């Protein structure tokens, strides 16, 4: 899905179902994190962000760097 398609879908939801764009983006980000947890484990520290202006979907995992394991 391209950026303009995502924006159009968000605008349609906002208009037809009266669901705010921010709420929808938050739900999509949460779903992305949930899917990543299935792969990386329940205890993984994850975050996700959708930037509509750049057309970017970013997901991050925070890891602790230790001297010894």
C-alpha positions as CSV (number, residue, x, y, z in Angstrom):
1,X,0.0,0.0,0.0
2,X,1.4,3.4,-0.9
3,X,1.3,6.5,1.2
4,X,-1.6,8.1,-0.7
5,X,-3.6,4.8,-0.4
6,X,-3.1,4.8,3.4
7,X,-4.1,8.5,3.7
8,X,-7.2,7.9,1.6
9,X,-8.2,4.9,3.7
10,X,-7.7,6.9,6.9
11,X,-9.8,9.8,5.6
12,X,-12.5,7.4,4.6
13,X,-12.7,5.8,8.0
14,X,-12.7,9.2,9.6
15,X,-15.5,10.4,7.4
16,X,-17.7,7.3,7.2
17,X,-17.2,5.8,10.6
18,X,-16.3,8.9,12.6
19,X,-13.0,7.3,13.8
20,X,-10.2,9.8,14.2
21,X,-7.1,9.4,12.1
22,X,-4.9,9.4,15.2
23,X,-6.9,6.5,16.8
24,X,-6.6,4.5,13.6
25,X,-2.9,5.0,13.3
26,X,-2.4,4.1,17.0
27,X,-4.4,0.9,16.4
28,X,-2.3,0.0,13.4
29,X,0.9,0.7,15.3
30,X,-0.3,-1.5,18.2
31,X,-1.2,-4.3,15.7
32,X,2.3,-4.1,14.2
33,X,3.9,-4.4,17.7
34,X,1.6,-7.4,18.5
35,X,2.7,-9.1,15.3
36,X,6.4,-8.4,16.1
37,X,6.0,-9.8,19.6
38,X,4.9,-13.2,18.1
39,X,8.3,-13.3,16.4
40,X,10.6,-11.7,18.9
41,X,8.9,-12.8,22.2
42,X,6.5,-11.4,24.7
43,X,9.2,-9.6,26.7
44,X,10.7,-7.7,23.8
45,X,10.8,-3.9,24.2
46,X,9.2,-2.7,20.9
47,X,7.9,0.5,19.5
48,X,6.3,1.5,16.2
49,X,5.6,4.7,14.4
50,X,3.8,5.6,11.1
51,X,4.8,8.8,9.5
52,X,2.3,9.8,6.9
53,X,4.3,12.7,5.6
54,X,7.3,10.5,4.8
55,X,5.3,7.5,3.9
56,X,7.4,5.5,6.4
57,X,6.4,2.7,8.8
58,X,9.1,2.2,11.4
59,X,9.4,-0.4,14.1
60,X,12.2,-0.6,16.7
61,X,13.4,-3.1,19.3
62,X,15.3,-1.8,22.3
63,X,18.0,-4.1,23.4
64,X,20.3,-4.0,26.5
65,X,24.0,-4.1,25.8
66,X,25.9,-6.0,28.5
67,X,29.5,-6.8,29.0
68,X,28.9,-10.5,29.8
69,X,26.1,-12.9,29.2
